[in-house]
Amino acid sequence: MLLTYGCLLGVFLLRASLRADHHPLSCAEPEKQFALIERHIASLRRRSEFAESEVIVMVERNLGFEAEHHERALNGIPGTRHRIDHQAKRYGVLTTQDIKYGMMTLLNTMLRDQRINISPDLVSDNAAASSRRLKEQLCIYSFQFKSASSTFGRQQVALNGKVGGMKDDLCIALQLAVYFSAKEQLYA
Protein backbone atom coordinates (compact mmCIF):
# COMPACT_ATOMS: atom_id res chain seq x y z
CA MET A 1 0.00 0.00 0.00
CA LEU A 2 1.42 3.35 -1.00
CA LEU A 3 0.11 5.38 1.91
CA THR A 4 -0.01 4.01 5.39
CA TYR A 5 -2.59 5.13 7.91
CA GLY A 6 0.03 7.49 9.30
CA CYS A 7 0.71 9.09 5.98
CA LEU A 8 -2.95 9.49 5.15
CA LEU A 9 -3.46 11.13 8.50
CA GLY A 10 -0.34 13.19 7.96
CA VAL A 11 -1.50 14.53 4.62
CA PHE A 12 -4.86 15.38 6.10
CA LEU A 13 -3.38 17.11 9.11
CA LEU A 14 -0.75 18.87 7.07
CA ARG A 15 -3.47 20.50 5.03
CA ALA A 16 -5.41 21.22 8.20
CA SER A 17 -2.45 23.17 9.53
CA LEU A 18 -2.26 25.33 6.44
CA ARG A 19 -5.01 27.83 6.95
CA ALA A 20 -5.92 30.03 4.00
CA ASP A 21 -4.90 33.22 5.80
CA HIS A 22 -1.35 31.82 6.09
CA HIS A 23 -1.01 30.66 2.50
CA PRO A 24 2.58 31.10 1.23
CA LEU A 25 1.53 33.24 -1.71
CA SER A 26 -0.63 35.56 0.39
CA CYS A 27 1.91 35.67 3.21
CA ALA A 28 4.68 38.27 3.30
CA GLU A 29 7.07 35.58 4.58
CA PRO A 30 6.38 32.21 2.90
CA GLU A 31 9.45 30.77 4.63
CA LYS A 32 7.44 30.76 7.86
CA GLN A 33 4.74 28.71 6.14
CA PHE A 34 7.26 26.19 4.86
CA ALA A 35 8.86 26.01 8.33
CA LEU A 36 5.41 25.21 9.76
CA ILE A 37 5.04 22.32 7.32
CA GLU A 38 8.50 20.99 8.19
CA ARG A 39 7.67 21.16 11.92
CA HIS A 40 4.40 19.34 11.30
CA ILE A 41 6.11 16.52 9.38
CA ALA A 42 8.74 16.30 12.14
CA SER A 43 5.93 16.05 14.73
CA LEU A 44 4.37 13.19 12.78
CA ARG A 45 7.69 11.39 12.53
CA ARG A 46 8.30 11.65 16.28
CA ARG A 47 5.40 9.26 16.80
CA SER A 48 6.53 5.67 16.55
CA GLU A 49 3.56 4.61 14.41
CA PHE A 50 4.38 7.30 11.83
CA ALA A 51 8.19 7.32 12.05
CA GLU A 52 8.72 5.42 8.79
CA SER A 53 5.61 6.63 6.96
CA GLU A 54 6.06 8.26 3.61
CA VAL A 55 4.50 11.71 3.49
CA ILE A 56 2.81 12.87 0.30
CA VAL A 57 2.34 16.63 0.03
CA MET A 58 -0.81 17.48 -1.94
CA VAL A 59 -1.42 21.16 -2.55
CA GLU A 60 -4.39 22.59 -4.40
CA ARG A 61 -3.13 24.55 -7.37
CA ASN A 62 -6.24 26.47 -8.23
CA LEU A 63 -4.75 29.90 -7.63
CA GLY A 64 -1.34 29.80 -9.27
CA PHE A 65 2.00 28.19 -8.55
CA GLU A 66 1.57 27.43 -4.84
CA ALA A 67 2.20 23.70 -5.37
CA GLU A 68 5.47 24.40 -7.19
CA HIS A 69 6.56 26.73 -4.37
CA HIS A 70 5.87 23.96 -1.83
CA GLU A 71 7.74 21.37 -3.88
CA ARG A 72 10.76 23.63 -4.30
CA ALA A 73 10.88 24.55 -0.61
CA LEU A 74 10.21 21.07 0.81
CA ASN A 75 11.83 18.67 -1.66
CA GLY A 76 14.75 17.90 0.65
CA ILE A 77 12.72 16.35 3.46
CA PRO A 78 13.52 12.61 3.54
CA GLY A 79 10.59 10.28 2.93
CA THR A 80 8.49 13.04 1.41
CA ARG A 81 7.10 13.24 -2.11
CA HIS A 82 4.78 15.67 -3.85
CA ARG A 83 1.63 14.98 -5.82
CA ILE A 84 2.19 15.64 -9.53
CA ASP A 85 -0.21 16.00 -12.43
CA HIS A 86 1.71 14.27 -15.25
CA GLN A 87 -0.70 15.43 -17.94
CA ALA A 88 -0.30 19.10 -17.02
CA LYS A 89 3.36 18.58 -16.02
CA ARG A 90 2.70 20.47 -12.79
CA TYR A 91 2.77 19.74 -9.08
CA GLY A 92 -0.40 19.83 -7.01
CA VAL A 93 -4.04 19.00 -7.54
CA LEU A 94 -6.30 21.04 -9.76
CA THR A 95 -9.63 20.57 -8.01
CA THR A 96 -12.09 20.96 -10.87
CA GLN A 97 -15.79 20.36 -10.32
CA ASP A 98 -15.37 16.83 -11.72
CA ILE A 99 -12.53 16.08 -9.28
CA LYS A 100 -14.52 17.58 -6.39
CA TYR A 101 -17.53 15.46 -7.33
CA GLY A 102 -15.38 12.31 -7.45
CA MET A 103 -13.71 13.13 -4.12
CA MET A 104 -17.06 13.88 -2.48
CA THR A 105 -18.61 10.67 -3.80
CA LEU A 106 -15.74 8.48 -2.58
CA LEU A 107 -15.55 10.15 0.84
CA ASN A 108 -19.33 9.92 1.23
CA THR A 109 -19.23 6.20 0.39
CA MET A 110 -16.38 5.57 2.82
CA LEU A 111 -18.11 7.50 5.59
CA ARG A 112 -21.34 5.55 5.07
CA ASP A 113 -19.36 2.29 5.16
CA GLN A 114 -17.66 3.49 8.37
CA ARG A 115 -14.23 3.18 6.75
CA ILE A 116 -13.03 6.62 7.91
CA ASN A 117 -11.94 7.14 11.50
CA ILE A 118 -10.32 10.26 12.88
CA SER A 119 -7.93 9.64 15.73
CA PRO A 120 -8.66 11.59 18.91
CA ASP A 121 -4.87 11.97 19.20
CA LEU A 122 -4.38 14.24 16.19
CA VAL A 123 -1.03 15.82 15.44
CA SER A 124 -2.17 19.41 15.77
CA ASP A 125 -1.60 22.46 17.92
CA ASN A 126 -5.24 22.11 18.98
CA ALA A 127 -6.59 18.63 18.25
CA ALA A 128 -10.04 19.27 19.75
CA ALA A 129 -10.57 22.42 17.68
CA SER A 130 -9.38 20.68 14.50
CA SER A 131 -11.78 17.77 15.07
CA ARG A 132 -14.64 20.18 15.74
CA ARG A 133 -13.84 22.22 12.60
CA LEU A 134 -13.72 19.07 10.47
CA LYS A 135 -17.14 17.97 11.73
CA GLU A 136 -18.60 21.42 11.04
CA GLN A 137 -17.10 21.53 7.55
CA LEU A 138 -18.33 18.05 6.66
CA CYS A 139 -21.85 19.09 7.70
CA ILE A 140 -21.78 22.25 5.55
CA TYR A 141 -19.93 20.93 2.47
CA SER A 142 -22.59 20.55 -0.21
CA PHE A 143 -23.85 21.57 -3.61
CA GLN A 144 -24.28 25.34 -3.80
CA PHE A 145 -26.68 26.67 -6.43
CA LYS A 146 -26.52 30.07 -8.10
CA SER A 147 -29.41 31.34 -10.18
CA ALA A 148 -28.93 32.12 -13.85
CA SER A 149 -27.99 35.74 -14.57
CA SER A 150 -30.64 35.97 -17.29
CA THR A 151 -33.71 34.16 -18.53
CA PHE A 152 -31.65 32.21 -21.06
CA GLY A 153 -28.68 31.57 -18.77
CA ARG A 154 -27.90 28.38 -16.94
CA GLN A 155 -28.07 27.79 -13.23
CA GLN A 156 -24.58 27.27 -11.78
CA VAL A 157 -23.76 24.47 -9.35
CA ALA A 158 -20.59 24.16 -7.29
CA LEU A 159 -19.42 21.83 -4.53
CA ASN A 160 -17.96 23.69 -1.56
CA GLY A 161 -18.34 24.51 2.08
CA LYS A 162 -17.67 28.22 1.92
CA VAL A 163 -21.01 29.30 3.30
CA GLY A 164 -21.41 32.29 5.59
CA GLY A 165 -17.67 32.92 5.79
CA MET A 166 -16.79 29.32 6.65
CA LYS A 167 -13.83 27.54 5.10
CA ASP A 168 -13.69 24.02 3.65
CA ASP A 169 -9.95 23.39 3.99
CA LEU A 170 -10.21 20.39 6.33
CA CYS A 171 -12.96 18.78 4.29
CA ILE A 172 -10.96 19.21 1.06
CA ALA A 173 -7.83 17.88 2.78
CA LEU A 174 -9.60 14.73 3.88
CA GLN A 175 -11.06 14.25 0.41
CA LEU A 176 -7.65 14.71 -1.24
CA ALA A 177 -6.10 12.13 1.09
CA VAL A 178 -8.86 9.59 0.41
CA TYR A 179 -9.19 10.19 -3.33
CA PHE A 180 -5.52 10.25 -4.32
CA SER A 181 -3.98 7.91 -1.73
CA ALA A 182 -3.88 4.73 -3.84
CA LYS A 183 -2.53 6.21 -7.08
CA GLU A 184 1.25 5.86 -6.78
CA GLN A 185 1.88 7.11 -10.30
CA LEU A 186 0.66 10.55 -9.20
CA TYR A 187 3.65 11.27 -6.95
CA ALA A 188 7.06 12.61 -7.92
C-alpha angles and dihedrals in degrees: 000000000000098000122038122209087262094054094046089051090045094054090048094048093042089059090044090058093053104078117191093243089060097047111145094236094049093041122090089220111038089174088074089055092051090047088054090054092049091050090049093052089047089052090052092049092051088068111086094224091056100034095104098030118125112235119217115199111212116184125181108239100195096118105044137287100341092122092053090049090053093048093049093047098042105033093106097062108111116241093018128118133174129232111250132194102217094190093056092033089228137117121246137034123291101211102208120174089262092053091046090050091050092047092048092048094050094045091047091051092048092048092050090049089049091238095133120077126172114211115235086219097068122173097242141115087245112018095178093052092047092051091048092048091050092052091048092048094048089053093051100038105106148119111304117203126207121192120241114268091228140016091265096041127102127250111248123226126193135173113229146115099226096120123144093355095310122138128225099203097119093045091050091046092054091047092050091051093049098041100045102030098097099045104091094174088068095069128083 
